[in-house]
Amino acid sequence: MVQRNRVLFIQPPTAFSQTSPCLDDKQFGLGLLANAAWLEANGFEVRGLHVPLALHYGFDEEDVKAFILKENPIVIAIGLNWVHFSIGALEVAHLAKTLLPHVPVYIGGQHATMFAEEIVRSNALSVDGVIRGEAEHPLLSICQQVAEAGKVTKVVPGVVTCTGNNEAPQVQENMDELPVYRYSVLKPRSLRPDAGAISTTRGACPFQCAWCVEPVIGRLQGRRKLMFHSAKRIVDQIEVLMGEGVSRFTIQDNFFVGGNAKLIELSEELICRDIHPDHLNIFAHPESYSYEGYASLSACCELASVDFGVETGSYKVAKINNRHFDREEVVLSVSEAVRANVEPFTWWMAGLPGEDETALCDTERLILDTMKVGGIPRWVSPMILFPHTPIHEDPARFGVEPRFKNFQDYSKFSQATLAEAVLFSDTITHKSTGCSYEDICNASQRLRKFIAQHLHVVEEFYETSGMNPDLKSVESRILQSFF
Ligand code: SF4
C-alpha cells in the first residue's frame, strides 16, 4: 500500500561495483539527517537507507531494490554531499526510477549543489531535480505538493530541473528552530555507533583561502553569512544523540570561526547541564584558539582533541593562497593545546599553488617542529581543486592548470580505489608551474613517508607528557590517507 506521506532518504554508495573507496563512505551525511528530522517535524513519515553500510553488512543491490519497493515512498531524496558519491548517487536514482517510475527522485547535498545543472541535464530520465543549497524548505514544498496533488506542479526556489530555475533557496533564518537530528533514522546501524558529528554552523566561512571549497559551498547554499547554532541548541543536539548511544562527538564545520568565545559558551553549557561526552573533537586552524579555549574544551569532556588544518609550512605558499600563516603561532597553538590536555592532531596538504622543493622542505620542518611539542600528524592530502574556488576561477593567476572541470571528471573519485588514489596520479585534479600530476602525487607520498620516519619524535614526547593518545594507528593511517 502506498504511504501517502512517506519519504525515503538514501545515502548512496560510491558505486555499487566499488569495494575499496578512496574516501570514507561510512559517514552519515548531516544534511540528510537534518532534512529527515525537518520533514518528520512537519508531519511526514521518514525512512532512511545507508547503502554503503548495507553493502558492508552483506546485503547487495537486490536487497537495496527490495527495500525501496517495500518502503514505496511518495518522494525519494538522495544525498550527494561529497565528490566520491557521484556515480553511486546516479546509480541509486536510476535504480529507484526503474522500480518506481512515478515517484519523484531528487538529489541534494554539497557536491550536487556545485553541479546541479549538469546533473539534471544528463540524467533527466532518472532525476526529477537537484536541490541546490539548504534543502529544508525546497524539500518540504516538494513533499507537500506530491502528498496533495500526486506531483510537483509549482516552481520550487532552490530546485534545479531540466526546465531551469536558478532561484536561491529559502533558508530557515533562525537555525535554532531546526529540529535536532537522529542517527537512527538511517538504517542499518553505524559501524561506530558511539561516534557522531554535530552540526553547529551554516553559511560560508568568512576567510578566502584560494583552494578552499567551504566558502564556495557556503555561498551557494543560500545563506547570507556564516551563522551559528546557540550553545543551548548544540547541547540539545548532543543530548539527543547521547540518548541514542553516541558519546564521542566531532565538530568538523566552521565552529572554529567563533574562536574562544563560542567554545567557552559551549563548554559552560555542557558543564551547567551536567552533560559530559566521552570525547569531543573539534576542527580548527592554529590561530583559532588560545590556551583559554583549549582549557574550556578539556574541562567539558573526558577526552578532548583538536584537528588542526595547518596544510603548509611555507610562507610563500600561504601568501599565494591568501592563507593566514605564522610558524611560531602554529607551534605555540599545538603546545598550548597539549598544556590544556587536548590531543592535537595536524592535517597537511600537497600540491598547493606555489609549492616547490623549498616549500616542501619548509612543510617538513614545520611538521617536525609540531611533532616535537606533541602534534600528531593525522592526514596528508593532495589538494582537490574544485570549481568556483578562486584558483579554479582564475587558474593562470595561481600558475595552475585544472584537469577536472565537470561532473564527469570528478566522478573519477567514485571509481578510484584507495590504493590507486594514494599511489597513482589519476585523481590529481590539476598541475601547476613546475609540478606535474605525478609530482603532486609524489609530494604527497614524500610528506607521508617523512612523517612515518619521524613518528618516534611524537612517541617519545608522549612517554613523559602524562597524556596517552592513540599513536598505534597513526603510521598506517598516514601512509594510507588520501583526503
Ligand atoms: S581553509 Fe579554513 S579558514 Fe580557509 S576558507 Fe577554508 S574553512 Fe575557511
Boltz pocket constraint, residues with backbone or C-beta under 6 A from the ligand:
constraints:
  - pocket:
      binder: B
      contacts: [[A, 205], [A, 206], [A, 207], [A, 208], [A, 209], [A, 212], [A, 213], [A, 214], [A, 215], [A, 285], [A, 309]]
      max_distance: 6.0
